[in-house]
């Protein structure tokens, strides 16, 4: 795509990257065929090709309006288009650049600014988020209809984690909302890894991965969180930690971007690249281990996984951040089938559920339509349970009050002797 950046756009820190991405697009339109919002709305400007044109026009100096912002806001950043694109356009990077520039040019309505600021002050802070959820549960009958279902009536409790006892050590990103909304997920992951001879080392001063701030266009704040995590993890990395495990695929996708996003930071570039290399989704870790010979909790003998299917039929919802961003589609399904679970077929498994970070809050109508479509597909095989790999998808789908939704690692742990 022929591109001529304006003089103002050429001064942007990522101008060369934006121009390279724009030139790589051949405007074939294959991306629209798998874009969830284009499928719903049928508007060229609500598909990747149209949004690329909008960003191109903005960077070439043409006027932009709140309508431009609306179409960019409606993008889920699911990256389905990147999986489809024959030219390898890194659309999500261009979208980040375009959204940041648009945020500088167009002032949002006060209600949108207030909502985004509230999300940024709540989600990345686990203590604040936990307090708000507990308050929301108490006030649930009195909350607006659009907000009440987003607050789970209960979250269960985390079972005890094993103390570090193995020579092999890994770190784990605890997440911002998962400890409150699904507290047993990380504990189950730690117990399964312990039985594989891997200990999780706690790094208490690590925090939010930075994705929430970054994708709400507070990009410098998001990168500052990335740097703090790098500082927190680095001593353990130098001490030999094998990996940084993420149980939420959304966090994992962003941590794997640290190296790219901080490549021009002279202080952090090499460390950020190392962190991204060590970042592993939980399924990547388990896929590399001998699952047919798990250690018992007492480590006194070896046990074999059951060959008979579990009594539950399950459907797996593969999050966009797992299949499109991390290119790990099929990995969880393979492990679940290896463990004997009966997985139902899921039509259009490449499509987004509508959670997309904070999208279900900032774009509730579209998110609900996407959720209903996804649940219809997931339930078409009549599963008793839906499992997924990302806390946002889990809560968004479960909030519909239809088939229960859990993290897949809890099912894995439950299947072990």
C-alpha positions in Angstrom: 0.0 0.0 0.0 1.6 3.3 -1.1 2.0 5.5 1.9 3.3 9.1 2.4 3.5 10.0 6.1 3.0 13.6 7.0 5.9 15.6 8.5 4.2 15.4 11.9 3.7 11.7 11.7 7.4 11.2 10.7 8.3 12.6 14.2 6.4 9.8 16.0 8.7 7.2 17.8 7.2 4.3 15.8 6.8 6.1 12.5 9.1 3.8 10.6 7.3 0.7 12.0 3.9 2.2 11.0 5.1 2.9 7.5 6.5 -0.5 7.1 3.3 -2.2 8.2 1.1 0.0 6.0 3.3 -0.8 3.0 3.0 -4.5 3.7 -0.8 -4.4 3.3 -2.0 -5.3 -0.2 -5.7 -4.4 0.7 -6.9 -7.9 -0.4 -9.7 -8.0 2.1 -9.1 -11.6 3.3 -9.0 -10.2 6.8 -12.6 -9.1 6.7 -13.7 -12.7 6.2 -12.6 -13.6 9.7 -13.1 -10.2 11.5 -15.8 -10.6 14.2 -17.0 -7.0 14.1 -17.1 -6.9 10.3 -19.3 -10.0 10.4 -21.7 -8.4 12.9 -21.8 -4.9 11.4 -21.0 -5.4 7.7 -19.3 -2.0 7.6 -15.9 -1.7 5.8 -14.7 0.7 8.4 -15.4 -1.9 11.1 -13.1 -4.5 9.5 -9.2 -4.5 9.5 -8.8 -3.2 6.0 -11.0 -0.2 6.7 -9.3 0.5 9.9 -5.9 0.3 8.2 -7.2 3.0 5.7 -8.4 5.2 8.6 -5.0 5.0 10.3 -3.2 5.6 7.0 -5.3 8.7 6.4 -4.6 10.0 9.9 -0.8 9.5 9.5 -0.8 11.2 6.2 -2.3 14.3 7.8 -6.0 14.1 6.9 -8.6 15.2 9.4 -9.9 12.7 12.0 -13.1 12.8 14.0 -14.8 10.9 16.8 -16.2 8.7 14.1 -12.6 7.6 13.3 -12.2 6.9 17.0 -15.4 4.9 17.2 -14.3 2.5 14.4 -10.9 1.9 16.0 -12.5 1.5 19.5 -14.8 -1.2 18.1 -11.8 -3.4 17.1 -11.4 -6.3 19.6 -7.7 -6.6 18.9 -8.4 -10.3 18.6 -5.7 -10.6 15.8 -7.8 -13.1 13.9 -7.0 -11.0 10.8 -3.3 -11.6 11.4 -3.9 -15.4 11.3 -5.8 -14.9 8.0 -3.5 -12.3 6.3 -1.4 -13.7 3.5 1.0 -10.8 3.7 1.9 -11.1 7.3 0.6 -7.6 8.3 1.2 -7.0 12.0 -2.2 -5.3 12.3 -2.2 -5.1 16.2 1.0 -3.0 16.2 -0.4 -0.6 13.7 -3.6 -0.3 15.7 -1.6 0.5 18.9 0.2 3.3 17.0 -3.0 4.6 15.5 -5.0 4.6 18.7 -2.2 6.4 20.6 -2.0 9.1 18.0 -5.8 9.4 17.8 -6.0 9.7 21.6 -3.7 12.8 21.3 -5.8 14.4 18.6 -9.4 13.7 19.7 -10.7 14.4 23.1 -13.1 11.8 24.3 -16.5 12.6 25.9 -16.3 13.0 29.7 -18.2 9.7 30.3 -15.7 7.7 28.3 -12.7 9.3 29.9 -14.2 8.6 33.4 -14.9 5.0 32.5 -11.4 4.3 31.2 -9.8 6.0 34.1 -11.9 4.0 36.5 -10.9 0.7 34.8 -7.2 1.7 34.9 -7.4 2.5 38.6 -9.2 -0.7 39.5 -8.1 -3.6 37.3 -4.3 -3.4 37.6 -4.5 -3.2 41.4 -5.5 -6.5 42.9 -6.3 -5.2 46.4 -8.5 -2.4 44.9 -10.2 -4.9 42.5 -10.8 -7.4 45.3 -12.4 -4.8 47.5 -14.6 -3.6 44.6 -15.8 -7.1 43.8 -16.7 -7.8 47.4 -18.6 -4.6 47.6 -20.3 -5.4 44.3 -21.4 -8.8 45.6 -23.0 -7.2 48.6 -24.8 -4.6 46.4 -25.5 -7.0 43.5 -29.4 -6.8 43.7 -29.2 -3.0 43.5 -26.7 -2.7 40.6 -27.7 -1.8 37.0 -28.7 -4.7 34.8 -25.6 -4.3 32.6 -23.2 -4.4 35.6 -24.7 -7.0 38.0 -24.0 -10.1 35.9 -20.3 -9.1 35.5 -19.8 -9.7 39.3 -19.7 -13.4 40.1 -21.8 -14.5 43.0 -18.9 -16.6 44.3 -15.4 -17.4 43.2 -14.5 -20.4 45.3 -11.3 -20.6 47.2 -7.7 -21.4 46.5 -6.4 -24.7 47.8 -3.0 -24.8 49.4 0.1 -24.5 47.2 3.1 -26.8 47.6 6.2 -25.3 49.1 9.2 -25.1 46.6 11.1 -28.4 46.9 12.4 -29.2 43.4 15.7 -28.2 41.7 13.7 -27.0 38.7 12.2 -23.5 39.4 9.8 -21.3 37.5 8.1 -18.0 38.1 4.4 -17.3 37.7 2.6 -14.1 36.8 -0.3 -14.1 39.3 -2.4 -11.6 37.4 -4.6 -8.7 38.5 -8.2 -10.1 38.6 -7.7 -13.8 38.6 -6.8 -14.1 42.3 -10.2 -12.6 43.1 -12.4 -14.1 40.3 -10.9 -17.6 40.0 -8.5 -18.0 43.0 -7.8 -21.7 42.5 -6.5 -21.4 39.0 -2.9 -20.5 39.8 -2.9 -22.8 42.9 -4.0 -25.7 40.7 -1.3 -24.9 38.2 1.3 -24.8 40.9 0.1 -28.2 42.2 0.2 -29.8 38.8 3.7 -28.4 38.1 4.8 -29.6 41.5 3.8 -33.2 40.5 5.9 -32.8 37.4 8.9 -31.9 39.5 8.7 -28.1 39.0 8.4 -25.6 41.8 6.9 -22.2 41.5 8.9 -19.5 43.2 6.9 -16.5 44.5 8.0 -13.0 43.4 5.8 -10.8 45.5 6.8 -7.5 44.0 5.8 -8.4 40.4 2.4 -6.9 39.4 0.1 -6.2 36.5 1.6 -7.2 33.1 0.7 -3.7 31.8 -1.9 -4.8 29.2 -4.9 -3.0 30.7 -3.2 0.4 30.7 -1.5 -0.1 27.3 -4.7 -1.1 25.5 -6.6 1.7 27.1 -4.1 4.0 25.4 -2.1 4.8 28.5 0.8 3.2 26.8 3.6 4.7 28.8 2.0 3.6 32.0 1.7 0.1 30.6 5.4 0.0 29.7 6.3 1.3 33.1 4.5 -1.7 34.6 6.5 -4.0 32.2 9.7 -2.5 33.4 8.7 -3.0 37.1 8.0 -6.7 36.4 11.4 -7.1 34.6 13.1 -5.6 37.7 11.1 -7.9 40.0 11.8 -11.1 38.0 15.4 -10.4 37.1 17.1 -11.7 40.3 15.2 -15.0 40.0 16.0 -15.2 36.3 19.7 -14.7 37.1 19.3 -17.5 39.7 18.2 -19.9 37.1 14.4 -19.7 36.8 13.5 -21.7 33.7 10.4 -19.8 32.7 7.8 -17.3 33.6 4.5 -19.1 33.5 1.2 -17.4 32.6 -2.1 -19.1 33.3 -4.1 -16.2 31.6 -3.3 -16.2 27.9 -4.1 -12.4 27.7 -1.2 -11.7 30.1 1.0 -14.1 28.3 0.5 -12.5 24.9 1.5 -9.1 26.3 4.5 -10.3 28.3 5.8 -11.9 25.1 5.6 -8.5 23.5 7.9 -6.9 26.1 11.0 -7.4 23.9 9.4 -5.7 21.0 7.8 -2.8 22.9 11.0 -2.0 24.8 13.5 -2.7 22.0 14.5 1.0 21.8 15.0 1.4 25.6 18.7 1.1 26.1 18.3 0.2 29.8 15.7 -2.5 29.3 15.9 -3.8 25.7 18.1 -6.9 26.4 16.3 -7.8 29.6 12.9 -7.3 28.1 13.9 -9.6 25.2 15.1 -12.3 27.7 11.8 -12.0 29.7 9.8 -12.5 26.5 11.9 -15.5 25.6 11.2 -17.0 29.0 7.5 -16.3 29.0 5.5 -19.5 28.6 1.8 -20.1 28.6 0.9 -22.9 31.0 0.0 -25.2 28.1 3.5 -24.7 26.6 5.1 -25.9 29.9 2.8 -28.9 30.2 3.2 -29.8 26.5 7.0 -30.2 27.1 6.6 -32.5 30.1 6.0 -36.3 30.3 2.4 -36.2 31.3 2.1 -40.0 31.4 4.5 -40.2 34.3 3.4 -37.6 36.9 4.9 -37.6 40.4 2.6 -38.3 43.3 2.3 -35.6 45.9 4.6 -37.5 48.2 7.0 -38.2 45.3 7.3 -41.8 46.3 6.1 -43.5 43.1 5.0 -42.9 39.6 1.4 -43.0 38.4 -0.1 -43.2 35.0 -2.9 -41.0 33.8 -6.3 -42.6 33.4 -7.0 -43.9 29.9 -10.8 -43.9 30.3 -12.7 -40.7 29.4 -13.8 -38.6 32.4 -17.6 -38.6 32.9 -18.0 -35.0 31.5 -18.3 -33.9 28.0 -16.5 -30.6 27.6 -16.1 -27.8 25.1 -12.9 -25.8 24.9 -13.1 -22.1 24.1 -9.7 -21.1 22.7 -9.0 -17.5 23.5 -7.9 -15.2 20.8 -4.7 -14.4 22.8 -3.9 -18.1 22.8 -4.6 -19.0 19.2 -4.0 -15.8 17.2 -1.5 -13.9 19.4 0.6 -16.8 20.8 -0.2 -19.3 17.9 -1.1 -22.1 20.3 -4.4 -23.1 18.9 -5.0 -26.8 19.5 -2.4 -27.2 22.2 -4.8 -27.3 25.2 -7.2 -29.5 23.2 -4.3 -32.0 22.6 -3.5 -32.2 26.3 -7.2 -32.6 27.3 -7.6 -35.4 24.8 -4.4 -37.1 26.0 -6.0 -37.1 29.5 -9.1 -38.8 28.2 -11.5 -35.9 28.1 -14.3 -36.1 25.5 -14.1 -32.8 23.6 -17.1 -31.7 21.6 -16.7 -30.0 18.2 -16.9 -26.2 18.3 -18.0 -24.5 15.1 -16.1 -21.3 14.1 -13.6 -21.8 16.9 -11.5 -19.0 15.5 -14.0 -16.3 16.5 -13.8 -14.0 19.6 -16.2 -14.3 22.5 -16.3 -10.5 23.0 -14.4 -10.3 26.3 -11.2 -8.8 24.8 -9.7 -7.3 27.9 -12.0 -4.4 28.9 -14.0 -4.5 25.6 -17.0 -6.2 27.3 -17.3 -3.0 29.5 -16.4 -0.3 26.9 -18.4 -2.0 24.1 -21.1 -3.9 26.0 -23.7 -4.3 23.1 -21.2 -5.8 20.6 -19.6 -7.9 23.4 -22.9 -9.4 24.3 -23.8 -10.3 20.7 -20.4 -11.9 20.3 -20.8 -13.8 23.5 -24.2 -15.2 22.6 -22.9 -16.4 19.2 -19.9 -18.0 20.8 -22.0 -19.8 23.5 -24.3 -21.1 20.8 -21.3 -22.6 19.1 -19.7 -24.0 22.2 -23.0 -25.5 23.4 -23.9 -27.0 20.0 -22.2 -30.3 21.1 -24.1 -30.3 24.4 -21.1 -30.2 26.8 -21.6 -30.3 30.5 -18.8 -27.9 31.0 -16.9 -25.3 29.0 -13.2 -24.7 29.8 -10.9 -21.9 28.6 -7.4 -20.5 29.1 -8.0 -16.8 29.9 -9.7 -15.3 32.9 -11.4 -12.6 30.8 -13.1 -15.1 28.5 -13.9 -17.3 31.5 -15.8 -14.6 33.4 -17.4 -13.1 30.3 -18.8 -16.5 29.1 -19.8 -17.6 32.6 -21.6 -14.3 33.2 -24.3 -15.4 30.8 -25.5 -17.9 33.3 -25.6 -20.7 30.8 -23.1 -23.6 30.7 -20.6 -23.3 33.6 -17.1 -22.1 32.5 -13.8 -22.9 34.3 -10.0 -22.8 33.6 -8.8 -26.0 31.9 -6.0 -26.6 34.5 -8.5 -27.2 37.2 -9.9 -30.0 35.1 -6.4 -31.4 34.5 -5.7 -31.5 38.3 -9.1 -33.1 39.0 -8.2 -35.9 36.6 -5.0 -36.9 38.3 -4.7 -39.7 40.8 
